[in-house]
């Protein structure tokens, strides 16, 4: 796929978010070349009357001034140093970051402001920024989540065609943990009838523990309009025998009922207990106390 990179300034860096576990998000890029068939952002693109099908990801907006705008926003008297989620709408470590380094620039600004943040990514490129992440983690709460829904090669290749292999992500996670940075695994989205098989769930949890993951959680697929049409078309192409099951599962709602989600999530929690997934960092970077911050600022 040929990708167009549109270098455009932005007016705002921080986005107010509602209905999510975090209140603010930051996306140095808009659009994503990963081409994940299940990407929930396709639903937002469809609602905004923008390309959500195979064209999604063919045009990436590069917010050339995002770090400068972020610095101004964090300096406002009204800003209360709330946690900023990075990667909620697009991967901050997709290939464009190798050239533009906008995510790194934003991390430097957040570190300077002693502001907490959380990153979710599928991009091993994050290891390039261990120095900035470590500095930020000594000043404020910092966490990284690597999305690893499955280690099955065929499921990964067909559902996440533009991403780095899952085991590369786990190697990157290991590097961050060794540096003292909190890094966990998010098994999301788990796909019914595919990546929810007990042996595949166990494989991810086992390898996450081996990599040193500080925690692990799981969510199952949800299909809003836009995402639904694209995913079901890909499913019909790659696993046509599962199409009737999915049409039935998601007939009434974009979300699966708890009778479907709870057993899978409980299995992952049980596997995490069994394999001892917990924060086992030898070095734990933690924010300094206010008195220490004051001393350093003088």
ABEGO torsion letter per residue (X at the ends): XBBBBBBBBBABABBBBBGBABABBBBABBEBAAGBAABAAAAAAAAAGBBABAABGABBBBBAAAAAAAAAAAABAABAGBBBBBGAABBAABAAAAAAGAAAAAAAAAAAAGBBBBBBBABAAAAAAAAAAAAAAAABBBBBBBBBABABAAAAAAABAABBBAAAAAAAAAAAAAAGBBBBBBBOBBBBGBAABAAAAAAAAAAAAAAGBABBBBBBBBBBBGAAAAAAAAAAAABAAAAAAAAAAAAABABBBAAAAAAAAAAAAAAAAAAGBBBABABBBBBBBAAAAAAAAX
